[in-house]
Amino acid sequence: MTRILVISPSGEVYDHDNVRWYKHAQLENHINHYHNIGDAFVFDSSLKLLNFETLSELPIAHVDPAAIDRINAEYDYVFLRGSNYVHAQMNWSKTAEVLRRLKIPVIAFGIGAQAPVSGTLELSDDTKTVLRLIADSTASLGVRGAYSAQVLNDLGIKNVRIIGCPTAFRANRPDLAIRLPALDHVKRVGVTLRREVSKTYAQDIRRYLTFHRDVVKAMAARFDVTLMAQGEIEEKKLALGTPAQKDEAMAALRQNEWATTWYLDETMEGLYRTRMFYSDVVAEYERLVRGLDLVLGYRLHGNLMALANGTPSIYFTYDSRTVEFAETFRIPSIDVFSGQDFRLEEYWEQARFDRFNVAYAQVYRAMSAFLSENKVDHKMAGPVAAEVAAEPERKVA
């Protein structure tokens, strides 16, 4: 019987490997709370790739030696849910102390580094310690892309593997390929929103927001559009709230000078009120993207969820994370700060998506090899040795 633990779960697990937000049905208790449901996409997707009977959470807020002894005796491994952990502000709580006492492997399942808008990435000693403890506990440490791999390599961590993100592989389809229909057959389009932004993520907030606005309006003028939010309070209220809560949300948005100057106009307000989607259940996002002809926009995991289900997606990149995902999987993308206008016709080319199809297959094999290398019981098809050996660029030595 395989018994596993997770560090930093993001939601409650039901029916063995499905994830939804904690007490999701009690919306009134968390409609005023921001949480990024994209983190739950990663958690849900990770579970769908693993064979296990029992799942528990590894507490990292305190150190309980007796509990850790029991964990060492009863569990096979612990995995760190893939997320953006390698950045200057990361707080690991008591993770390092807990990991020093663990004797089971700690699997880093597609973690990533966040580059600052300017200057060099400065990591705390605690972050460096945690990363080294993880690397020392396993055959390899899995990161989402080349930038993250280089950051760890610079710390002296050499056993790094580029494995992308579990969300891309949630359907466990090694032969997945995006095939574009004729553009005039595209009717239903999802736009993944990331309206909340800071200088940490965007070098030019005005450009970020006006570009965001223009893409939403252009897609809405042309297609049956769904605006896909991932947890911001105002968007959540507009999707799920009462009429009073919707009015409250719009009023809160209008209080921001940037919103009324660069983002909200009459058209955008109408779309926000009538086209917004949000759910605290990962499976509901999956059902949505399966019914769309195209998903594009700013959200890492909202876009990746679409691709994992065979729905074409185009990334709008604006920071090191979005660039890294697009580069790892060769996803068609446009740099928000390039000064270029977005024209869908320029991106609706099968050759662009063929590059994704090839990269997807390569990274799928890398993910499978990573799990096997770390003796993790998993559901992914195994690569042949020649295929793994043919991809040295996806390892950092």
Secondary structure, DSSP 4 states (H G I P E B T S, - for coil): --EEEEES--SEEETTTEEE-TTTT-GGGTTTS---HHHHHHHHHHHHHB--SEEEE---SS--HHHHHHHHHH-SEEEEE-S--BSTT---TTHHHHHHH--S-EEEEEE-B---SSS-----HHHHHHHHHHHHHSS-EEESSHHHHHHHHHTT---EEE---GGGGTT--TT----PPPGGG--EEEEE------TTT-S-HHHHHHHHHHHHHHHHHHSEEEEE--S-HHHHHHHHS-HHHHHHHHHHHHTSHHIIIII--HHHHHHHHHSEE--SBHHHHHHHHHT-SEEEES-HHHHHHHHHTT--EEEEE-SHHHHHHHHHHT--EEETTSSPPP-HHHH--HHHHHHHHHHHHHHHHHHHHHHHHTT--B-SPPPPHHHHHT-GGGEE-
